[in-house]
Amino acid sequence: MNNMVLYFTRSGNSKRIAEKVAKKIRCGTVEITDDKSWKGIFGFMRGGYYSLKQKVTRVSLEGDYDVSKADNIILVLPLWAGSTAPAGYSFLLNEKGKIKKLHMVICNDSSDTKKAFKKLELLVGKINNKYRITKKLGNEDSVINEICGNITDGGNTVQIGNED
């Protein structure tokens, strides 16, 4: 089975989680980047605004990775202002037709992710494999184990795209 972990990170948290998942399921990681600078206080504020307004960015994948080659894509994104980071939903909008199975991970400090998943699904369609890693809950390792168990056990069928 061909798996790949993709992530977008501003502070390094998503990268750390992505690397932990990749190590457990013995696959690589691919960083998603976009055409914006999110550094410093102005980048932080811009990120909140872009996420809140669901503004799309131009994304690229490290090494021009072809997502259609993976059986499972594990996508790790941070939560910004109640939505996923713009590079994450921009990536899904661009690539959703190529993804066979998606395992979506939102990581955050303490926020509720239910609204973020709903907002994301309004943009890209139904996502069946949804996980949240919340620093306040201290659930990082248990959620990573759950993700890896679902990958190695075959996981669920994931529908991504517009629902009829």
Backbone as a chain_set.jsonl record, in Angstrom:
{"seq": "MNNMVLYFTRSGNSKRIAEKVAKKIRCGTVEITDDKSWKGIFGFMRGGYYSLKQKVTRVSLEGDYDVSKADNIILVLPLWAGSTAPAGYSFLLNEKGKIKKLHMVICNDSSDTKKAFKKLELLVGKINNKYRITKKLGNEDSVINEICGNITDGGNTVQIGNED", "coords": {"N": [[0.838, -1.177, 0.0], [0.567, 2.171, -0.864], [1.314, 4.977, 0.824], [1.14, 8.427, 1.835], [2.154, 11.229, 3.704], [1.064, 14.436, 3.937], [1.624, 17.863, 4.687], [1.033, 21.155, 6.025], [2.681, 23.818, 7.541], [3.196, 26.405, 9.916], [4.358, 26.974, 12.34], [5.682, 24.639, 12.947], [4.393, 22.583, 14.302], [2.51, 20.997, 12.832], [4.252, 19.747, 11.077], [5.826, 18.206, 12.84], [3.88, 16.394, 13.806], [3.121, 15.184, 11.38], [5.531, 13.914, 10.69], [5.73, 12.045, 12.768], [3.503, 10.388, 12.24], [4.209, 9.454, 9.675], [6.562, 8.035, 10.252], [5.533, 5.918, 11.784], [3.889, 4.556, 9.947], [5.634, 4.023, 8.012], [6.353, 5.705, 5.703], [6.851, 8.49, 3.463], [7.063, 12.117, 3.859], [5.494, 15.065, 2.613], [5.855, 18.429, 2.099], [3.495, 21.035, 1.956], [3.458, 24.095, 0.396], [2.805, 27.621, 0.007], [2.077, 30.699, -1.773], [2.375, 32.81, -0.015], [3.689, 34.795, 2.691], [3.771, 33.832, 5.966], [5.04, 34.626, 8.198], [6.0, 36.091, 11.345], [4.229, 38.687, 13.221], [2.557, 40.059, 11.436], [2.198, 38.166, 9.437], [0.887, 36.238, 10.913], [-1.514, 37.6, 11.508], [-2.435, 38.049, 8.892], [-2.792, 35.397, 8.126], [-4.915, 34.598, 9.802], [-6.935, 36.265, 8.791], [-7.079, 35.405, 6.073], [-7.856, 32.731, 6.466], [-10.296, 33.027, 7.816], [-11.828, 34.309, 5.861], [-11.665, 32.437, 3.924], [-9.845, 32.59, 1.79], [-8.198, 31.705, -1.167], [-4.998, 30.304, -1.865], [-2.014, 30.057, -3.902], [-0.698, 26.959, -4.265], [2.025, 24.629, -3.794], [3.663, 21.459, -4.014], [6.251, 19.912, -2.252], [8.852, 18.743, -4.151], [7.194, 18.298, -6.332], [5.205, 16.306, -5.962], [2.998, 13.676, -6.938], [-0.205, 13.247, -6.097], [-2.021, 11.333, -6.896], [-0.781, 8.915, -6.966], [-0.79, 7.771, -4.492], [-2.339, 5.499, -2.216], [-3.454, 6.178, 0.209], [-3.827, 9.375, 1.507], [-2.615, 11.281, 4.046], [-3.433, 14.123, 5.535], [-2.182, 16.814, 7.231], [-3.026, 19.605, 8.996], [-2.898, 22.937, 10.378], [-5.142, 24.706, 12.594], [-6.517, 27.766, 11.947], [-7.945, 30.667, 13.023], [-10.496, 29.462, 13.231], [-10.732, 27.958, 10.908], [-9.126, 25.7, 8.569], [-5.667, 26.101, 7.628], [-5.012, 28.292, 4.867], [-3.436, 27.192, 2.735], [-3.965, 24.499, 2.974], [-6.792, 24.035, 2.42], [-6.758, 25.111, -0.1], [-5.025, 23.378, -1.441], [-6.618, 21.017, -1.329], [-8.835, 21.811, -2.877], [-7.606, 21.993, -5.366], [-6.637, 19.378, -5.807], [-8.519, 17.41, -5.184], [-9.889, 15.597, -6.859], [-8.0, 13.706, -7.461], [-7.357, 12.29, -5.221], [-7.432, 9.248, -3.567], [-8.034, 8.035, -0.988], [-8.608, 9.945, 1.831], [-7.257, 11.044, 4.843], [-7.901, 13.233, 7.153], [-6.35, 15.531, 9.244], [-6.65, 17.813, 11.777], [-4.815, 20.042, 13.636], [-4.494, 21.756, 16.735], [-4.452, 24.209, 19.427], [-6.487, 24.489, 21.436], [-9.04, 24.739, 20.433], [-12.396, 24.052, 19.19], [-12.907, 21.729, 16.662], [-15.025, 20.973, 15.085], [-16.603, 22.875, 13.686], [-14.683, 23.806, 11.927], [-14.173, 21.524, 10.348], [-16.701, 21.308, 9.162], [-16.822, 23.717, 7.677], [-14.716, 23.232, 5.931], [-15.662, 20.979, 4.566], [-17.81, 22.119, 3.218], [-16.462, 23.467, 1.267], [-14.923, 21.471, -0.099], [-16.273, 19.056, -0.138], [-17.574, 15.944, 1.269], [-15.772, 14.504, 3.957], [-14.662, 11.613, 5.29], [-12.789, 10.425, 7.055], [-11.791, 11.885, 9.726], [-9.776, 13.626, 11.994], [-8.755, 15.038, 15.105], [-6.186, 16.742, 16.668], [-5.503, 17.971, 19.679], [-3.798, 20.17, 21.603], [-4.428, 20.972, 24.247], [-5.96, 18.82, 25.118], [-4.117, 16.821, 25.175], [-3.9, 14.684, 23.392], [-2.322, 13.797, 21.293], [-0.556, 11.493, 20.783], [-2.369, 9.323, 21.068], [-4.251, 9.862, 19.051], [-2.623, 9.779, 16.794], [-1.933, 7.068, 16.87], [-4.484, 6.002, 16.373], [-4.978, 6.955, 13.748], [-2.903, 5.655, 12.345], [-3.613, 2.99, 12.821], [-6.029, 2.887, 11.41], [-5.066, 3.281, 8.835], [-3.386, 1.051, 8.405], [-5.231, -0.962, 8.76], [-6.834, -0.636, 6.633], [-8.752, 1.383, 6.696], [-11.538, 3.65, 6.127], [-13.794, 4.02, 3.338], [-13.395, 6.904, 1.511], [-15.145, 9.704, 0.528], [-14.613, 12.34, -1.484], [-15.212, 15.469, -2.72], [-17.861, 17.043, -4.533], [-20.952, 16.618, -2.956], [-23.906, 14.907, -3.867]], "CA": [[0.0, 0.0, 0.0], [1.344, 3.39, -1.007], [0.783, 6.044, 1.667], [1.956, 9.623, 1.92], [1.697, 12.228, 4.662], [1.271, 15.803, 3.491], [1.374, 18.805, 5.779], [1.378, 22.568, 5.941], [3.022, 24.262, 8.892], [3.73, 27.749, 10.144], [5.16, 26.958, 13.56], [6.381, 23.374, 13.1], [3.565, 21.56, 14.947], [1.98, 20.057, 11.828], [5.385, 18.966, 10.569], [6.166, 17.216, 13.874], [2.838, 15.37, 13.784], [3.248, 14.476, 10.1], [6.706, 13.037, 10.759], [5.399, 10.931, 13.665], [2.615, 9.477, 11.502], [4.994, 8.849, 8.59], [7.48, 7.058, 10.835], [4.768, 4.745, 12.208], [3.357, 3.798, 8.804], [6.783, 3.808, 7.12], [6.218, 6.39, 4.414], [7.471, 9.802, 3.442], [6.255, 13.31, 4.06], [5.592, 16.09, 1.575], [5.404, 19.719, 2.612], [2.711, 21.915, 1.104], [3.797, 25.506, 0.579], [1.99, 28.497, -0.823], [2.716, 31.911, -2.263], [2.266, 33.872, 0.988], [4.552, 34.732, 3.863], [2.973, 33.796, 7.19], [5.982, 34.848, 9.292], [5.848, 37.256, 12.203], [2.901, 39.091, 13.665], [1.734, 40.395, 10.273], [1.854, 36.894, 8.814], [-0.111, 35.631, 11.793], [-2.77, 38.316, 11.282], [-2.844, 37.748, 7.52], [-3.272, 34.016, 8.136], [-6.246, 34.595, 10.397], [-7.856, 36.886, 7.835], [-7.244, 34.506, 4.919], [-8.623, 31.563, 6.892], [-11.649, 33.467, 8.124], [-12.497, 34.627, 4.591], [-11.41, 31.283, 3.055], [-9.142, 33.048, 0.593], [-7.392, 30.645, -1.772], [-3.615, 30.641, -2.192], [-1.388, 29.198, -4.911], [0.082, 25.977, -3.507], [2.901, 23.679, -4.482], [4.1, 20.34, -3.191], [7.677, 19.633, -2.247], [9.237, 17.72, -5.119], [6.111, 18.103, -7.31], [4.62, 14.993, -5.681], [1.729, 13.366, -7.596], [-1.051, 12.632, -5.07], [-2.786, 10.205, -7.448], [0.007, 7.691, -6.788], [-0.954, 7.266, -3.121], [-3.603, 4.873, -1.824], [-3.932, 6.983, 1.34], [-3.195, 10.658, 1.787], [-2.857, 11.779, 5.387], [-3.197, 15.561, 5.418], [-2.083, 17.418, 8.561], [-3.13, 21.056, 8.863], [-3.227, 23.686, 11.59], [-6.386, 25.465, 12.656], [-6.283, 29.207, 12.027], [-9.167, 31.484, 13.082], [-11.689, 28.642, 13.035], [-10.656, 27.209, 9.647], [-7.784, 25.186, 8.309], [-4.778, 27.048, 6.966], [-5.379, 28.469, 3.462], [-2.728, 26.263, 1.852], [-4.611, 23.195, 3.082], [-8.011, 23.923, 1.624], [-6.392, 25.396, -1.495], [-4.522, 22.103, -1.956], [-7.747, 20.097, -1.542], [-9.607, 22.285, -4.025], [-6.841, 21.671, -6.581], [-6.263, 17.971, -5.964], [-9.525, 16.496, -4.636], [-10.241, 14.549, -7.816], [-6.895, 12.743, -7.571], [-7.135, 11.63, -3.928], [-8.207, 8.012, -3.41], [-8.514, 8.031, 0.399], [-8.079, 11.069, 2.596], [-7.322, 11.039, 6.3], [-7.718, 14.655, 7.447], [-5.957, 15.8, 10.623], [-6.533, 19.219, 12.153], [-4.158, 20.192, 14.935], [-4.742, 23.063, 17.328], [-4.131, 24.301, 20.849], [-7.615, 24.224, 22.329], [-10.315, 25.072, 19.788], [-13.285, 23.018, 18.682], [-12.645, 21.55, 15.227], [-16.237, 20.578, 14.36], [-16.951, 23.939, 12.736], [-13.646, 23.847, 10.891], [-14.444, 20.428, 9.417], [-17.903, 21.655, 8.395], [-16.435, 24.741, 6.698], [-13.875, 22.582, 4.935], [-16.517, 20.114, 3.744], [-18.585, 22.979, 2.325], [-15.573, 23.807, 0.151], [-14.337, 20.352, -0.857], [-17.108, 17.856, -0.087], [-17.558, 15.071, 2.448], [-14.523, 13.871, 4.399], [-15.067, 10.599, 6.261], [-11.74, 10.135, 8.042], [-11.447, 13.167, 10.325], [-9.103, 13.498, 13.278], [-8.283, 16.294, 15.678], [-5.145, 16.667, 17.692], [-5.664, 19.195, 20.452], [-2.759, 20.269, 22.628], [-5.066, 21.054, 25.561], [-6.436, 17.479, 25.472], [-2.983, 15.91, 25.28], [-4.295, 13.472, 22.667], [-1.512, 13.623, 20.087], [-0.109, 10.11, 20.56], [-3.512, 8.416, 20.875], [-4.835, 10.112, 17.728], [-1.67, 9.243, 15.812], [-2.127, 5.615, 16.865], [-5.756, 5.739, 15.703], [-4.763, 7.183, 12.312], [-2.055, 4.574, 11.832], [-4.428, 1.776, 12.845], [-6.973, 2.955, 10.296], [-4.318, 3.131, 7.585], [-2.923, -0.33, 8.257], [-6.416, -1.827, 8.693], [-7.583, -0.331, 5.421], [-9.515, 2.618, 6.831], [-12.868, 3.748, 5.534], [-13.864, 4.623, 2.018], [-13.517, 8.35, 1.644], [-15.715, 10.429, -0.6], [-14.205, 13.737, -1.464], [-15.766, 16.12, -3.903], [-19.203, 17.563, -4.287], [-21.969, 15.615, -2.64], [-25.162, 15.106, -4.597]], "C": [[0.882, 1.238, 0.0], [0.66, 4.516, -0.232], [1.706, 7.244, 1.616], [1.313, 10.593, 2.9], [2.071, 13.603, 4.119], [0.939, 16.741, 4.634], [1.676, 20.23, 5.344], [1.647, 23.018, 7.365], [3.509, 25.699, 8.876], [4.721, 27.699, 11.295], [5.941, 25.663, 13.775], [5.544, 22.271, 13.724], [3.039, 20.533, 13.951], [3.089, 19.178, 11.26], [5.761, 17.866, 11.566], [5.162, 16.064, 13.864], [2.937, 14.536, 12.517], [4.413, 13.491, 10.136], [6.463, 11.844, 11.679], [4.518, 9.899, 12.961], [3.415, 8.732, 10.44], [5.943, 7.779, 9.119], [6.736, 5.776, 11.203], [4.251, 3.913, 11.035], [4.408, 3.613, 7.707], [6.559, 4.386, 5.723], [6.884, 7.751, 4.532], [6.504, 10.921, 3.781], [6.493, 14.263, 2.891], [5.057, 17.387, 2.171], [4.623, 20.459, 1.539], [3.152, 23.341, 1.416], [2.843, 26.335, -0.275], [2.747, 29.787, -1.108], [2.641, 33.085, -1.283], [3.304, 33.685, 2.085], [3.67, 34.828, 5.099], [3.843, 34.093, 8.41], [5.651, 36.114, 10.078], [4.4, 37.577, 12.536], [1.997, 39.43, 12.481], [1.32, 39.146, 9.505], [0.783, 36.162, 9.599], [-1.48, 36.272, 11.554], [-3.31, 38.05, 9.883], [-3.422, 36.329, 7.439], [-4.668, 33.894, 8.715], [-7.286, 35.163, 9.447], [-8.131, 35.963, 6.649], [-8.099, 33.296, 5.286], [-10.081, 31.917, 7.141], [-12.466, 33.71, 6.852], [-12.369, 33.504, 3.565], [-10.822, 31.716, 1.702], [-8.202, 31.938, 0.124], [-5.988, 31.175, -2.062], [-3.108, 29.686, -3.269], [-0.429, 28.258, -4.18], [0.998, 25.171, -4.413], [3.311, 22.609, -3.478], [5.595, 20.156, -3.354], [7.974, 18.504, -3.24], [8.178, 17.426, -6.17], [5.471, 16.725, -7.173], [3.256, 14.845, -6.354], [0.844, 12.6, -6.621], [-1.842, 11.444, -5.591], [-2.05, 8.88, -7.289], [-0.187, 7.053, -5.412], [-2.324, 6.619, -2.944], [-4.264, 5.664, -0.701], [-3.123, 8.267, 1.407], [-3.605, 11.037, 3.204], [-2.463, 13.246, 5.338], [-3.279, 16.195, 6.802], [-2.032, 18.935, 8.4], [-3.392, 21.708, 10.211], [-4.584, 24.369, 11.452], [-6.027, 26.93, 12.844], [-7.635, 29.91, 12.013], [-10.415, 30.679, 12.728], [-11.752, 27.865, 11.739], [-9.266, 26.604, 9.522], [-6.964, 26.263, 7.601], [-5.113, 27.118, 5.468], [-4.682, 27.501, 2.5], [-3.392, 24.895, 1.855], [-5.86, 23.081, 2.247], [-7.749, 24.268, 0.167], [-5.862, 24.128, -2.164], [-5.678, 21.155, -2.267], [-8.61, 20.53, -2.724], [-8.931, 21.909, -5.344], [-6.748, 20.178, -6.854], [-7.352, 16.969, -5.597], [-9.911, 15.365, -5.585], [-9.198, 13.455, -7.942], [-6.71, 11.904, -6.311], [-8.051, 10.421, -3.799], [-8.842, 7.943, -2.019], [-7.811, 9.148, 1.157], [-8.306, 10.831, 4.079], [-6.924, 12.452, 6.723], [-7.463, 14.873, 8.922], [-5.874, 17.309, 10.823], [-5.893, 19.274, 13.526], [-4.331, 21.632, 15.424], [-4.381, 23.037, 18.803], [-5.314, 23.927, 21.741], [-8.981, 24.4, 21.679], [-11.108, 23.839, 19.381], [-13.076, 22.922, 17.165], [-13.9, 21.205, 14.427], [-16.629, 21.614, 13.317], [-15.937, 24.015, 11.605], [-13.845, 22.728, 9.875], [-15.669, 20.734, 8.564], [-17.588, 22.689, 7.316], [-15.615, 24.122, 5.568], [-14.719, 21.713, 4.0], [-17.432, 20.922, 2.825], [-17.765, 23.366, 1.094], [-15.226, 22.607, -0.724], [-15.186, 19.086, -0.87], [-16.856, 17.034, 1.163], [-16.173, 14.474, 2.699], [-14.913, 12.89, 5.5], [-14.055, 10.359, 7.368], [-11.201, 11.443, 8.602], [-10.866, 12.93, 11.713], [-8.737, 14.885, 13.785], [-7.24, 15.998, 16.734], [-5.148, 18.012, 18.397], [-4.678, 19.191, 21.611], [-3.35, 20.231, 24.035], [-5.544, 19.677, 26.044], [-5.304, 16.476, 25.664], [-3.213, 14.607, 24.529], [-3.455, 13.153, 21.431], [-1.151, 12.167, 19.817], [-1.275, 9.154, 20.333], [-4.169, 8.62, 19.514], [-3.905, 9.593, 16.632], [-1.803, 7.725, 15.733], [-3.423, 5.232, 16.159], [-5.628, 5.892, 14.186], [-3.998, 6.009, 11.717], [-2.794, 3.245, 11.821], [-5.416, 1.759, 11.693], [-6.284, 2.795, 8.942], [-3.942, 1.67, 7.383], [-4.073, -1.318, 8.197], [-7.269, -1.556, 7.463], [-8.415, 0.926, 5.504], [-10.881, 2.543, 6.198], [-12.766, 4.274, 4.108], [-14.124, 6.102, 2.206], [-14.095, 8.929, 0.378], [-15.248, 11.855, -0.471], [-14.621, 14.342, -2.784], [-17.155, 16.614, -3.557], [-20.163, 16.436, -4.004], [-23.227, 15.945, -3.434], [-26.332, 15.124, -3.65]], "O": [[1.831, 1.334, 0.777], [-0.435, 4.952, -0.588], [2.906, 7.105, 1.383], [0.093, 10.758, 2.926], [3.242, 13.893, 3.874], [0.071, 16.446, 5.455], [2.46, 20.473, 4.427], [0.925, 22.643, 8.289], [4.157, 26.141, 7.927], [5.791, 28.306, 11.234], [6.771, 25.587, 14.681], [5.952, 21.11, 13.679], [3.114, 19.33, 14.202], [2.875, 17.995, 10.995], [5.988, 16.722, 11.172], [5.55, 14.897, 13.908], [2.846, 13.31, 12.574], [4.289, 12.361, 9.663], [6.941, 10.744, 11.4], [4.749, 8.695, 13.066], [3.307, 7.512, 10.322], [6.105, 6.73, 8.496], [7.236, 4.676, 10.968], [4.185, 2.687, 11.13], [4.112, 3.114, 6.621], [6.571, 3.676, 4.718], [7.415, 8.108, 5.584], [5.305, 10.708, 3.963], [7.556, 14.259, 2.269], [3.939, 17.43, 2.685], [5.024, 20.51, 0.376], [3.208, 23.737, 2.58], [2.166, 25.814, -1.162], [3.908, 29.94, -0.73], [2.824, 34.235, -1.685], [3.739, 32.569, 2.369], [2.915, 35.786, 5.261], [3.426, 33.838, 9.54], [5.098, 37.074, 9.542], [3.479, 36.842, 12.181], [0.804, 39.127, 12.508], [0.208, 39.079, 8.981], [-0.115, 35.544, 9.025], [-2.484, 35.572, 11.415], [-4.512, 37.847, 9.709], [-4.423, 36.098, 6.761], [-5.509, 33.171, 8.18], [-8.381, 34.618, 9.31], [-9.284, 35.765, 6.266], [-8.963, 32.882, 4.513], [-10.986, 31.194, 6.727], [-13.644, 33.359, 6.781], [-12.905, 33.607, 2.461], [-11.248, 31.267, 0.639], [-7.503, 31.318, 0.925], [-5.811, 32.33, -2.449], [-3.703, 28.637, -3.513], [0.532, 28.704, -3.553], [0.777, 25.05, -5.618], [3.306, 22.827, -2.267], [6.131, 20.236, -4.46], [7.386, 17.426, -3.149], [8.256, 16.397, -6.84], [5.225, 16.054, -8.175], [2.451, 15.777, -6.344], [1.105, 11.43, -6.341], [-2.294, 10.619, -4.797], [-2.653, 7.821, -7.463], [0.216, 5.909, -5.2], [-3.332, 7.114, -3.448], [-5.486, 5.804, -0.666], [-1.893, 8.247, 1.369], [-4.793, 11.106, 3.522], [-1.296, 13.575, 5.123], [-4.314, 16.125, 7.466], [-1.131, 19.479, 7.762], [-4.027, 21.116, 11.084], [-5.095, 24.576, 10.351], [-5.32, 27.29, 13.785], [-8.396, 29.75, 11.058], [-11.287, 31.164, 12.007], [-12.738, 27.171, 11.491], [-8.352, 26.949, 10.27], [-7.514, 27.214, 7.046], [-5.461, 26.101, 4.868], [-5.302, 27.042, 1.541], [-3.382, 24.202, 0.837], [-5.996, 22.151, 1.452], [-8.446, 23.77, -0.717], [-6.204, 23.835, -3.31], [-5.718, 20.557, -3.342], [-9.067, 19.685, -3.494], [-9.599, 21.553, -6.315], [-6.776, 19.756, -8.01], [-7.116, 15.765, -5.694], [-10.231, 14.268, -5.126], [-9.486, 12.385, -8.478], [-5.983, 10.912, -6.332], [-9.272, 10.534, -3.904], [-10.06, 7.808, -1.898], [-6.586, 9.273, 1.125], [-9.4, 10.465, 4.51], [-5.751, 12.82, 6.658], [-8.258, 14.454, 9.763], [-5.124, 17.997, 10.13], [-6.364, 18.634, 14.468], [-4.315, 22.583, 14.643], [-4.049, 21.99, 19.36], [-5.168, 23.148, 22.683], [-9.996, 24.218, 22.351], [-10.567, 22.741, 19.247], [-13.072, 23.94, 16.473], [-13.841, 21.151, 13.198], [-16.952, 21.261, 12.183], [-16.299, 24.262, 10.455], [-13.703, 22.952, 8.673], [-15.675, 20.447, 7.367], [-18.032, 22.556, 6.176], [-15.803, 24.452, 4.397], [-14.512, 21.714, 2.786], [-17.793, 20.443, 1.75], [-18.315, 23.567, 0.011], [-15.233, 22.71, -1.951], [-14.839, 18.128, -1.561], [-16.029, 17.387, 2.004], [-15.501, 14.006, 1.78], [-15.441, 13.3, 6.535], [-14.439, 10.114, 8.512], [-10.282, 12.041, 8.042], [-11.392, 12.143, 12.5], [-8.448, 15.791, 13.002], [-7.406, 15.115, 17.576], [-4.842, 19.047, 17.806], [-4.721, 18.323, 22.482], [-2.833, 19.539, 24.911], [-5.533, 19.402, 27.244], [-5.504, 15.409, 26.245], [-2.774, 13.546, 24.973], [-3.848, 12.322, 20.613], [-1.417, 11.66, 18.727], [-1.181, 8.262, 19.489], [-4.599, 7.652, 18.887], [-4.371, 9.026, 15.644], [-1.787, 7.159, 14.64], [-3.459, 4.243, 15.427], [-6.115, 5.05, 13.431], [-4.405, 5.441, 10.704], [-2.617, 2.452, 10.896], [-5.618, 0.719, 11.066], [-6.862, 2.234, 8.011], [-4.156, 1.116, 6.305], [-3.918, -2.405, 7.641], [-8.313, -2.182, 7.277], [-8.759, 1.494, 4.467], [-11.322, 1.472, 5.78], [-11.772, 4.893, 3.729], [-14.992, 6.492, 2.987], [-13.596, 8.676, -0.719], [-15.471, 12.5, 0.554], [-14.391, 13.761, -3.845], [-17.559, 16.593, -2.394], [-20.193, 15.429, -4.711], [-23.562, 17.111, -3.642], [-27.473, 15.281, -4.083]]}, "num_chains": 1, "name": "protein.A"}
